[in-house]
Amino acid sequence: LAMNVIVPKAMELGIPMERLYLDPLALTVNGMQEHAMETINAVRMFKMMLDPPPMTTIGLSNVSNTTPHEGRSLLNRIFLVML
């Protein structure tokens, strides 16, 4: 969706890529671990698709939903480094 619709429309409207923010969906890794790598790959793809690349943002705490409280902070930090 980002590469096929959002970015072309932003370019058509003359919106500079450094003002465009793309947000991949971050799902909980507790029970849906396969989606974590898709999110990481999406962020990497956003950064490689144009020069300058669009900005990225992410609901980082989503990855640790349903994780016991004592492990959430660590999981969030690890996922952030992987991005």
KAGI-V670633 format. One record per helix or strand of 2 or more residues. SS is the DSSP state (alpha for helix, beta for strand). FROM is the first residue (numbers start at 1). LEN is the number of residues. If there is no record, write none. Layout:
<<SS | FROM | LEN> <SS | FROM | LEN>>
//
This chain:
<<alpha | 2 | 11> <alpha | 17 | 3> <beta | 21 | 3> <alpha | 34 | 16> <beta | 55 | 3> <alpha | 60 | 5> <alpha | 69 | 14>>
//
